[in-house]
Amino acid sequence: QVQPVESGGGSVRPGESLRLSCAASGRAVSQYTVAWFRQAPGKEKEFVAAIRWRSRHTYYADSVKGRFTISRDNPENAVTLQMNSLKPEDTAVYYCAEDTGVILSSIRGASNYHSWGQGTQVTVSS
């Protein structure tokens, strides 16, 4: 099974920016919802942002709204997560997930996505 592949993680200081990229699997991508989740040590996986591929509608967790932007690059079948004004509490492993048929009420639930990338580490520390 083809899975999405994340890239772009790293270590930055508070207030700096990072850009994550997710190369989608390429199958029926126009039907996809692509989402970013993150998991900090000792915590459960939490929703960060999602985008509907066809409509480009976007959804964000309250904790990142106004700082993070999710978008898609059609020719590359890639979804990017631009993260600005990073805070230490943004430190986590960030995962890209994709699936078809994700209804709006389920878009923030990790269990509703069945194709996951391996994750990329983001560390925000002074």
Secondary structure as UniProt FT lines:
FT   STRAND          5..7
FT   STRAND          10..12
FT   TURN            14..15
FT   STRAND          18..23
FT   HELIX           29..31
FT   STRAND          32..39
FT   TURN            41..42
FT   STRAND          46..52
FT   TURN            53..55
FT   STRAND          58..60
FT   TURN            62..67
FT   STRAND          68..73
FT   HELIX           74..76
FT   STRAND          78..83
FT   HELIX           88..90
FT   STRAND          92..100
FT   HELIX           104..106
FT   TURN            107..108
FT   HELIX           110..112
FT   STRAND          115..116
FT   STRAND          120..124
//
